[in-house]
Amino acid sequence: MNRAKEQRKWLKSMFSEDEPFNSDQMDGKPQPPLSNPVKSLEDVIALPEFGDDIFEKTHILDIINDRVSHRKFKDEAMSLEELSFLLWSTQGVKSIAGDQYATLRTVPSAGARHPYETNLMINKVEGLKKGIYRYLSLTHQLAYVYTPENMDRTMAQAARKQKFAGNCAVAFVWSVVPYRGEWRYNERSHKPMLLDAGHICQNLYLACEAIGCGTCAIAAYDQKLLDNLLQLDGEEEFAVYLAPVGKV
Ligand SMILES: Cc1cc2nc3c(=O)[nH]c(=O)nc-3n(C[C@H](O)[C@H](O)[C@H](O)COP(=O)(O)O)c2cc1C
């Protein structure tokens, strides 16, 4: 059997009746936090509410029909309001269920585990300095992390020399915190967690289409380079998927 065929099992369900499993949740272990805590309160930025004036399209048929991948963006800044809308559309928290048991967001997630964090490489957003930021989904805020040297070139390099990953207003990079899913489903959580990423990125595509922006999903990237750029440990949290965004 060739390597690809051997690995196919991973695409199949691990929830069959004849596959018993155990998990930390079943063993009574405490649940991990719903969202990663912010390191410093000093660099937290509130995101504005967005008004109707940011929308160019509002009919869902037009938005779905017109969606395409964009790899060329105008040399224009996005507004903070537009960024606020894209973040809300992809990971916005609508409510918290139970006693801090689960978040319910604008996208679905297997078992409402919501294992993703949103990292941003911000190049051109009105009112924000260039740098790496994180979305604080529970409070709809941004946290500034740092500004690496040659940030956009490093991002393009990390995306296997796909230049548009650096030449954009903002690059969204979703990193997974695997234990949020593993706590409940153990190794069975891995496939559903990847499926979750598709929903997040599709909402970004559609939200961009509504406001005159464009994006393109990217799965071809260098794991170490991207994790280093975002200051992720590569074990308890690592990049899974990215999508540069700009005006089109
Ligand atoms: C999981 C996934 C990974 C992708 N990775 C890349 C990529 O690394 N580079 C790229 O240019 N496009 C990438 N794409 C975009 C596809 O090439 C694009 O969706 C496809 O050509 C269809 O075009 P459309 O999105 O305009 O309909 C990816 C799309 C998906 C869904």
The ligand as an ORCA input file, in Angstrom:
! r2SCAN-3c Opt
* xyz 0 1
  C      -8.207     23.917      2.347
  C      -7.797     24.886      1.253
  C      -6.471     25.166      1.059
  C      -6.067     26.070      0.057
  N      -4.733     26.391     -0.042
  C      -4.366     27.310     -0.965
  C      -3.004     27.733     -1.037
  O      -2.135     27.321     -0.271
  N      -2.686     28.672     -1.980
  C      -3.631     29.207     -2.825
  O      -3.272     30.055     -3.656
  N      -4.919     28.808     -2.772
  C      -5.322     27.895     -1.858
  N      -6.645     27.545     -1.757
  C      -7.645     28.174     -2.642
  C      -8.084     27.240     -3.751
  O      -7.043     27.119     -4.696
  C      -9.369     27.779     -4.395
  O     -10.421     27.723     -3.451
  C      -9.756     26.951     -5.618
  O      -8.816     27.131     -6.660
  C     -11.135     27.293     -6.141
  O     -11.226     28.668     -6.471
  P     -12.327     29.622     -5.802
  O     -12.067     29.668     -4.321
  O     -12.093     30.960     -6.444
  O     -13.674     29.053     -6.088
  C      -7.045     26.668     -0.778
  C      -8.402     26.379     -0.570
  C      -8.780     25.516      0.447
  C     -10.251     25.272      0.690
*
